[in-house]
Every structure is written in structure tokens, then in C-alpha cells.
Amino acid sequence: MLKQVNGLKLTTRNLWVACGGLRAKDGDKGKGKDKADANAKFRTEKDTFGELKVPADKLFGAQTMRSKLNFPIGDIGERMPMPVIQAMGILKKACAEVNKDYGLDSKISEAVSCACDDVISGKYYKQGHFPLVIWQTGSGTQSNMNTNEVISNAAIKMMGGELGSKSPVHPNDHVNKSQSSNDTFPTAIHISVGMELNERLIPAVKHLRDALKSKSDEFKDIIKIGRTHLMDAVPLTLGQEFSGYTQQLTYGLERIKCCLPRVYELALGGTAVGTGLNTHKGFAEKVAKRIAELTCLPFVSAPNKFEALAARDAMVEVHGVLNTVAVSLMKIANDIRLLGSGPRCGIGELLLPENEPGSSIMPGKVNPTQCESMTMLCAQVMGNQVAVSIGGSNGHFELNVFKPLIVSNVLRSIRLLSDGSMTFSKNCVEGLQANKDMIDKIMNESLMLVTALNPHIGYDKSAQIAKTAHKNKTTLKEEALKTGITEEQFKEWVNPKEMLGPK
């Protein structure tokens, strides 16, 4: 039942707003001191639209507050991702330092650079100074201004000024000097994605790849039956099977590295439409060099700023790679899930780690939960691919205006694949064991070993032996001997160890 306050029916979404309003009314009925305390919780800031009250304990200003009021969409989970804000801090720091060469006062430059350090560390993000959601202007302008305001006020505070005064550090004139949201936000996208790929995804995928390689080596002498179309096929080793998974992720790592050169190209210096209006010759290259120094990654100034602003093809390419990695992981996780099915009524060739109870009603049941987690997050990445593709295709004229959507999905996919790879490796792959008894039983019962007879008696006769054995519920050997093949010949020809590769 919905709650009612003063006769007003409330939804859970706006209940907290209403309760806050009631508290304010209660305060109005009290002494004037209560009003003063309430007013002290806010300060007045001003932008080109006029004055606006903002929380006194926050560093953001009027433009950020307007965005909060205009886009109350979702909860904290919809906030602009922290890596984007940290990347904004990196680029603002680089710009402040480079702008000294183009007339920015050294004291202001130093204060701005110092304020950026707290943005880069994530401190201000965690304290709630960056409250804006993804679902805002498609250029990311409001998050750029959120960053400018926070850095400006933090620098003002350091220099002994009054918050919101824009003096001695102005968010536009100083923090945003020689910049536009149209080149800073795509630059932040590339910095954040470049860092996350290098620091999070590549190590995680490599860890899982190495774990699979270790199992491939461990299982190299275990001969099992292969399966094609989910049906019995000819033998291979369990190690050979796992070598396929290893190679998939080796290629995945190569694909990630191949897309990085486009990620390292930065739009900064293009300003509004790519022409570089209001900046200086050499600014773009100097800032890119400083960003490269700060991140220890080979960022460079994009050779064509018009492409860098109008298109997000590099991010579509990146997510295409992420989608491919997700496809690989989906296949690997599903194979391991099926090979571990059972324990008695499934395939049962692998013994999966038993991490937690699998049922609230069936005692002793253990489920392949790590495989399920992995396949679910892979499905989410595949869904994100659709959003990124649509977003990338909406670069109209000189500016793509789906940037927050694109970067949030790319970063989410990176995080899911990274965390998923580490978890799947540690809680599943590294603890896998081969069920040798079941592997031997299944292989020796397979009718597809008859394939080894093809070179000796031909396809048709071999097929007849297999079909007869299946019909009569007998073995291949029994039916082969009936056709005139000797026991010695059968033993020599139908030898799984000799069926693992070309002769």
C-alpha cells in the first residue's frame, strides 16, 4: 500500500522528496534560527541563466545544479562513470600546465593542477561532487562544466577565495581555457577507455588465458571423445580441447592491442567543430604529450580533429573487440558447463569446483554458477554492442551527440569482462579436474571410433558396422569381427592414441 502524507498519496520514488518538504515546513513553524540553519546549507551561484542555490558543502556550481534539476533520471547507478571524471581531471591538469605557455597565470595554473589531482584520485567523485547522470546532453557538456566548476571552486578554496565567486579562478576562462566540451569529452572518453583497457581488461584476459593454457598442459595426455553438432565424433585430448580456448583468448588479446592506436588519438585542440578556434598552434600536441606523461600511455593528438569530434568510430571498433571477447568467453564457459554436467546423469568429463550450495530444495546439489555468471555478463556485453553501434551511427554533421551513452557502455563492458575473467579463472578454471573414469567410459563406448576403419575397409562398410553395433547394442569390435576383420587388425587400426593427428 502506498504511503500517505497529509492526505497525499506518494510513490516510493518521491517519498523522500515529500518527507524532506514536510521537515522544511516543520522548520518554518519553529524559530527563525531553524530557517537560518536551513539557508546555511546552500550558497548562491550564478551562470548565464541567472542565480541558483547549490549545496554549500559541494564544489559544483550552477550549471551542474541545472543539469541535476533537468535530468533527474535513475539513481546513483546512472552516474557518469568515475573513469571518465578521472580522465577529465587528467586532461584539465595537462591543459592548465600547458596553458602557462599561452598566458595563463602561473599561480592559477598551479592551483588548478593541484585541484585536478583530487579529481584524478577519485576523491571528489566519492564525495558526491560529480552527481550528474549519463542521460544528459549528448555532447557531455554538463559533465565538462561539472568538472570545470569543481576544479575552479577547489582551486579558489586553496587560494583563500570564496566558493562560487569564480575569482581568482574562473571555470570557463581558466579551467576550460583553449577547450570546448566538444573536444574535452571525447578526449576523456579515449583516456578513460585507454587506461581501462590497459590496466584492467588486458591483465584480466591474460590471467584467464594463462589459466586455460595451464589446464591444456595438465590435460595433454588425457584422450577423450570429441563432439561435433553435440554428437559423438573422433577422439582428441582434453588438452587439445583446452588449447582451442587458449587460442581464442590469445587472439582476443591481439584484437585489443590492435585497436589501441585509434584509442590513443585525442580530439583535444579541435575545440567546437574541429577547427581549433580559440586555441593556439602547438597546444594540441603539447597537451597530448603531457597526457601521455601523466598516464604512461602513448597518447597523441588526433591527425584529423573533424573526425575526432564528429565520429566515435574508434569506440565502435573497441566495443566490437569487446563483443568478440564476450563471444569467445560465452563459448568457453558453455563448453565447461556442459562438460561438467552431471555429476552422474550428464557428460561429467570435468569436475567443477564446488563453491556454494546449488539448490534451496535439493540437498547436495551443486551448480555451475561461475559459468552462468560468465555467460550472463557476456550476454550483457552483446546487448551493449547494439547501444554503442546505434550511438556511433548518430554523429550528425560536426558532432556525435551520443557520447555519454557510448562511453558508459564501453566502460561497463570492459569492467564486466575484466571482473568476469578474473572471477571465472580463480573460482572455476584453476580448480577444474578431469574425471578420467567417465572420460574413458564414454570414449570406449563411442561408435565414432569406427572412423579409423575408413582407410582400411572403406566408408560404406565402416558405416554399416557402426549402425549395426548401435542397433544391436553391441560393440564396434564385435560387429567388426563378424565382417572378417581380425582381432589383431581391429586392435591395430582402432587405437585412439593413433587418432589424435595426421599420420
Summary of the structure (lengths in Angstrom):
residues: 503
radius of gyration: 31.3
end to end distance: 75.2
largest distance: 109.5
contacts: 1659
relative contact order: 0.09
helix: 63%
strand: 9%
